[in-house]
């Protein structure tokens, strides 16, 4: 700078330079805040992606920019089938080096969730993970701590708290329509998946695949579990699956889990891969109930499943018959979780789905395995904001 410049000119110069710098930073901020769509990368292009991809595409606030699968042809096939216009990658490392994105949606084998979610967080990406978000409570807690440290968000399926039927049951409980709560029951099972071995391998099992839904629903309605007792078994020691032929079953295919919610309230979840059910994964016409909650003034029964809800029966009269209520699904589908949390990031709102709740359910699963192995009641460490609504 010219040493002979006057103080007046110097102040004018610095003021204009400061204004230019401020304008530049504001322009940069404006570009960031004008981002109309959340850029999403989907990892895992198997059967579940057939539900997730079109639902993500249904949102005007979300754009799928990357598809990834260890079998690259599957990512390419999904890209073509859904006309996604995304880049495709054979592994997460290549995807993280590829086109920029904001949130990763994890749909791989459940045993891989923890390590993949960690890589995404370390790379500065938000995460929506299919259940479970990790394979152990300690691993899941570390993921949550990492996300908080890096000012990122991570969420885990399922999205059962989003359904109008959950809201109706929650209202019945919170308004005291059922009286003093006592007991609850949840059940979900079928004869077992045949398309992949991971369901039966270590860290697979019927609890993280099936029981997780009822565990999420019952803890959200009744409050966090204080302690857990369980009995688990393997009914069929071998299974035949599409990808590996005959495999040894290493994880429970039959589970009964008791949860103590405090204040005298006890719930029970049974799930397994040996349950004959003609409806299977097509629950639209299911008329039986999968969730029951009893108080001393009434009970509610969820018709269908908590992932595909068909209404709630309220029985709270000594003189009148039970009533089928809350039959409108309101657009709720089980695969909506990633879309809802993605939209919340753009809209800067807080979704109903809560990561601490997903982490709590993960601890319930781990505690059930420990209880079955030791015959002991296992105290719980985690909790979450209750009531959820």
LINSUL-V874765 format. One record per residue. RES is the residue in one letter. PHI is phi as a letter, one per 30 degrees, with the letter a starting at -180 (NA if undefined). PSI is psi in radians with two decimals (none if undefined). NEAR is the number of other C-alpha atoms within 8 Angstrom. Layout:
((RES PHI PSI NEAR) (RES PHI PSI NEAR))
This chain:
((X NA 2.53 2) (X d 2.12 4) (X d -0.33 4) (X c 0.05 4) (X d 2.45 7) (X d 2.80 6) (X d -0.70 6) (X d -0.82 6) (X d -0.64 8) (X d -0.78 9) (X d -0.67 8) (X d -0.71 8) (X d -0.87 8) (X d -0.62 8) (X d -0.79 8) (X d -0.65 8) (X d -0.72 8) (X d -0.70 8) (X d -0.70 8) (X d -0.72 8) (X d -0.73 8) (X d -0.77 8) (X d -0.72 8) (X d -0.77 8) (X d -0.68 8) (X d -0.67 8) (X d -0.72 8) (X d -0.72 8) (X d -0.70 8) (X d -0.71 8) (X d -0.73 8) (X d -0.81 7) (X d -0.33 7) (X d -0.06 6) (X e 1.98 7) (X d -0.34 7) (X b 2.53 9) (X d 2.21 15) (X d 2.11 12) (X c 2.42 14) (X c 2.24 14) (X c 2.17 13) (X c 2.16 13) (X j 1.75 14) (X c 0.65 16) (X d -2.66 9) (X d -0.67 6) (X d -0.52 8) (X d -0.37 10) (X d -0.35 9) (X c -0.72 9) (X d -0.82 11) (X e -0.92 9) (X d -0.54 9) (X d -0.72 11) (X d -0.70 13) (X d -0.36 10) (X d -0.23 6) (X c 2.31 8) (X d -0.14 7) (X c 0.02 9) (X b 2.43 14) (X b 2.19 11) (X d 2.03 14) (X c -0.31 13) (X b 2.45 14) (X b 2.32 17) (X b 2.43 17) (X a 2.51 14) (X d -0.29 7) (X c 1.60 7) (X e -0.53 11) (X d -0.46 7) (X d -0.71 10) (X d -0.74 15) (X d -0.69 10) (X d -0.74 8) (X d -0.63 11) (X d -0.71 13) (X d -0.79 9) (X d -0.71 7) (X c 0.16 8) (X h 0.83 7) (X d -0.49 10) (X i 0.49 8) (X c 2.87 9) (X d 2.57 8) (X c 2.56 12) (X b 2.66 13) (X c -0.17 11) (X a 2.89 9) (X d -0.60 10) (X d -0.75 6) (X d -0.67 9) (X d -0.71 13) (X d -0.42 10) (X c -0.11 7) (X d -2.52 6) (X d 2.49 9) (X d 2.54 7) (X b 2.90 12) (X c -0.64 10) (X b 2.39 13) (X c 2.37 14) (X c 2.02 13) (X c 2.00 14) (X b 0.45 14) (X d -3.06 10) (X e 2.44 8) (X d -0.49 14) (X d -0.34 10) (X c -0.15 9) (X e -0.84 16) (X e -0.89 13) (X d -0.61 8) (X d -0.76 10) (X d -0.64 13) (X d -0.77 9) (X d -0.71 8) (X d -0.77 13) (X d -0.74 15) (X d -0.50 8) (X d 0.08 7) (X i 0.45 8) (X c 2.49 12) (X d 2.81 12) (X b 2.30 14) (X c 2.19 15) (X c 2.33 15) (X d 2.80 13) (X d 2.54 12) (X d 2.83 13) (X d -0.31 15) (X a 3.06 15) (X c -0.28 13) (X b 2.79 9) (X d -0.74 12) (X d -0.72 6) (X d -0.72 10) (X d -0.72 14) (X d -0.68 9) (X d -0.65 8) (X d -0.75 12) (X d -0.73 10) (X d -0.70 8) (X d -0.75 10) (X d -0.78 12) (X d -0.70 9) (X d -0.66 7) (X c 0.16 8) (X h 0.76 6) (X c 2.97 11) (X c 2.48 8) (X b 2.43 11) (X b 2.73 13) (X b 2.48 14) (X d 2.81 12) (X c 3.03 13) (X c 0.53 11) (X d -0.46 12) (X d -0.11 11) (X d -0.26 10) (X d 2.57 12) (X e -0.51 11) (X d -0.64 13) (X d -0.79 12) (X e -0.69 11) (X d -0.83 10) (X d -0.71 11) (X d -0.73 10) (X d -0.73 8) (X e -0.74 10) (X d -0.85 11) (X d -0.50 7) (X d -0.01 6) (X i 0.27 8) (X d -0.42 10) (X c -0.07 14) (X i -2.59 10) (X d 2.06 8) (X d 2.60 10) (X b -1.01 10) (X b 2.73 10) (X b 2.74 12) (X b 2.46 11) (X b 2.50 14) (X b 2.49 11) (X a 2.23 12) (X a 2.89 14) (X a -2.94 11) (X d 0.15 10) (X j 2.46 8) (X d 2.59 8) (X c -0.09 8) (X d -0.22 7) (X a 2.58 10) (X d -0.34 12) (X d -0.42 10) (X d -0.47 11) (X c -0.14 15) (X d 2.99 12) (X e 2.38 8) (X i 0.12 8) (X c -2.47 14) (X j 2.92 13) (X d -0.44 16) (X d -0.94 12) (X d -0.30 12) (X c -0.73 10) (X c -0.94 12) (X d -0.43 15) (X e -0.58 13) (X d -0.93 11) (X d -0.65 14) (X d -0.72 12) (X d -0.75 13) (X d -0.85 12) (X d -0.68 12) (X d -0.62 11) (X d -0.57 13) (X d -0.63 11) (X c -0.24 8) (X j 2.84 10) (X e 2.56 11) (X d 2.37 13) (X d -0.59 11) (X a 2.86 11) (X b 2.41 17) (X b 2.60 15) (X a 2.75 13) (X b 2.19 10) (X b 2.69 11) (X a 2.89 8) (X c 1.93 11) (X d -0.74 7) (X c 1.87 7) (X d -0.23 8) (X b 2.56 8) (X b 2.65 11) (X c 2.14 9) (X b 2.80 13) (X d -0.67 9) (X d -0.40 7) (X b 0.11 9) (X i -2.36 8) (X d 2.21 8) (X b 2.70 11) (X d 2.35 9) (X d 2.08 12) (X c -0.32 9) (X c 2.70 13) (X e 2.36 15) (X c 0.23 16) (X a 2.18 14) (X b 2.38 15) (X b 2.13 11) (X b 2.24 12) (X c 2.34 11) (X b 2.29 12) (X c 2.04 12) (X c 0.07 15) (X i 2.89 8) (X h 0.49 4) (X i 0.00 7) (X d 2.20 11) (X b 2.40 12) (X b 2.80 13) (X b 2.33 11) (X b 2.28 14) (X b 2.36 12) (X a 2.75 15) (X l 2.96 18) (X c 0.46 12) (X b 0.44 11) (X c 1.98 8) (X d 2.18 7) (X a 1.89 8) (X d -0.41 4) (X d -0.66 8) (X h -2.21 8) (X d -0.05 4) (X c 1.64 6) (X c 0.14 10) (X e -0.57 7) (X c 0.20 7) (X d 2.18 9) (X c -0.15 7) (X d 2.81 6) (X c 2.62 10) (X c -0.28 14) (X b 2.32 14) (X b 2.39 12) (X b 2.18 11) (X c 2.32 12) (X b -3.09 12) (X d 0.01 9) (X b -0.11 9) (X l 3.01 13) (X b 2.71 12) (X b 2.56 12) (X b 2.12 12) (X d 2.08 16) (X d 2.41 15) (X i -2.53 16) (X b 2.84 13) (X d -0.25 13) (X c -0.24 10) (X b 1.62 10) (X c 2.37 13) (X c 0.11 14) (X k 3.02 14) (X b 2.29 15) (X c 2.18 12) (X c 2.15 12) (X b 1.72 10) (X b 0.44 10) (X b 2.44 8) (X d -0.30 4) (X c -0.49 4) (X c 2.65 5) (X d 2.78 6) (X e 2.63 9) (X c 2.31 7) (X d 2.02 9) (X b 3.04 8) (X h 0.99 10) (X c -0.21 10) (X d 2.10 7) (X d -0.26 12) (X i 0.45 6) (X i -0.05 4) (X d 2.30 9) (X b 2.67 8) (X d -0.48 10) (X d 0.20 9) (X d -0.16 12) (X e -0.86 12) (X d -0.68 11) (X d -0.79 11) (X d -0.77 9) (X d -0.57 12) (X d -0.78 11) (X d -0.59 11) (X d -0.56 11) (X d -0.69 9) (X d -0.74 11) (X d -0.11 6) (X h 0.83 6) (X c 2.91 7) (X c 2.07 5) (X d 2.83 8) (X d -0.62 8) (X d 2.33 11) (X b 2.23 9) (X d -0.58 10) (X d -0.56 10) (X d -0.80 13) (X d -0.69 15) (X d -0.67 14) (X d -0.78 13) (X d -0.65 11) (X d -0.70 15) (X d -0.61 12) (X e -0.79 12) (X d -0.80 11) (X d -0.70 10) (X d -0.65 13) (X d -0.72 14) (X d -0.68 10) (X d -0.70 10) (X d -0.78 15) (X d -0.66 12) (X d -0.54 6) (X c -0.30 6) (X i 0.24 8) (X c 2.75 8) (X d 2.27 8) (X c 2.10 11) (X d 2.56 8) (X c 2.58 11) (X c -0.59 5) (X d 2.86 8) (X a -3.09 9) (X a 2.93 8) (X d 2.16 7) (X b 2.42 8) (X d 2.72 7) (X d -0.66 8) (X c none 6))
